[in-house]
Amino acid sequence: AWPSRTSVHDNSTPNRSRRVLEADPHTIRTAAAGDHAAFEVLVRTYQEPVVRFLAHLLSDRALADDVAQETFLRCYQKLDHYSFEGRFSTWLLRVAHNAGIDAIRSRTRRERLDAAPAVRATDPVLRAELVAALASLPVRLREPLLLVEVTGLRYREAAAVLGVPEGTVKSRVAHARARLARWFRAGDSAEGA
């Protein structure tokens, strides 16, 4: 099972308790016009979900903090490109996704496998298993799973962040859940042997 989230096997709508709040459009426009106080409000509003997403994506909390700073720098530089056609959180998570992918590309494969995500689990054994299970997923499966299960985005919103069709997100989340289920079943079988 996924700690404090919907079941890994549950294909229903994700838990909304962690849904990202949306900033006031006036605040976004004011920040885009160069108001530093308004931009600071945006950073305070979105810092936690951006860092949480990046920590899971990158499997490294310290790197996630650095990439979150890069995300907000890019956001500040490109804020005037935000068109208000979709949710601001989706646009910002797309910026975070791109910054995260850039960070992944800059690390070696060995560093990615050695890093551990900031997973909140009270049982250290479960935490270690979850870290290992997430690290075993390819990035193309891990990203949509994290966006839906950890960040609480709808499939449509995750699709916008990743720049892929909604059906692709649903398929990748299903494949990720199946792989995690196999991972945990294999662990249970090994313990029983």
C-alpha positions, 0 to 999 in steps of 0.5 A: 500500500502507498503510505497515507495515499490511495491504494497503489491498486486503486485506479480511482481519482487520487486523494484530494487532501494534498491538492495544490491550492491555486493562487489568485490571478491578480497575484500572478499578474502583479508578480509577472509585472515585476512585484517582488512581494507578489512573487514571494506570495507565489513562492510561499504558496507553491514551495511545498508541493514543488519540493515534494514533487521534486524530492520524489522525482529526483530521489534526493531532498537536498537536490530537490531543494536546489532544483526548486530554487531553479524552478522558481527562478525559471518561473520568475523569468518566464512568468509573463509567458503564463497565459491563464488558459490552465491552472497556474499550479499545472504550469508551474509543475511543468516548469519544475518537471523540466528543471527536474529532468535537466537535473536528472540528465546532469547526474550519472546513473549511479548517483540516481540509484544511490539517492533516496527520496523524502518519503514520509513513512513511519516504519523505516522498513516500509520507507526503505522498501518504498524508496527502493521500489520507486527507484526501480521505476523508470522515470517515464513511469515514476513521474506520472505516478508521483504527480497523481499519487503524491502531488494529487493532480488529476490525470488531465493535469498531470498530462499537462505537466508532462506534455503527454496525452491524458491516456498516456498518463493513465497507462503509465500510472497503471504500469507503475502501480503494477510494477510496485505491486509486483515489487512488494509481492516479490518481497513478501515471497522472499520473506516467506521463503 
